[in-house]
Amino acid sequence: MTHQDIFYLKFCKGVSTYELMQRFPEHVDRVSEVALMDIPEMILKEVIQEEEKLNHIIRLKNELSALYDLKTA
């Protein structure tokens, strides 16, 4: 299960984060990262202390949003 697969399920098919966690417990880190993409960047910057992790999530969010032509928070 890739970030792209999880993103598609969450943002295109409307599967909740809770359900994704239940269905794919072995990919809980990826599900968590995709779930964070639903939070506005300004809030992410306040919540995520690690610069590298923050940049990773923002980069993924931008790439995947563009791939699916979606506007996330």
C-alpha positions, -999 to +999 in steps of 0.1 A: +000+000+000+016+033-011+009+068-001-008+073-034-032+043-028-041+056+007-045+092-006-068+079-034-090+060-009-091+089+016-096+119-007-112+104-038-133+076-023-140+093+010-128+064+032-122+077+068-089+077+085-103+053+111-114+028+085-081+031+067-063+023+100-085-007+106-081-020+070-044-015+068-028-017+102+005-027+087+006+008+070-004+029+100+025+053+094+015+060+059-021+064+068-012+089+095+009+109+071-019+110+045-044+120+073-021+149+082-025+162+046-061+172+055-048+198+079-039+233+066-002+240+062-001+268+088-014+245+115+009+217+104+038+241+109+027+247+144+021+210+152+050+192+135+083+201+152+106+182+129+114+202+098+122+172+077+089+155+085+070+187+079+086+191+045+080+154+036+043+158+043+039+191+025+058+177-005+036+145-006+005+166-002+014+188-032+024+159-054-006+138-047-031+167-048-017+176-083-018+140-094-055+138-086-062+175-093-076+179-059-077+208-035-069+196+000-069+218+031 
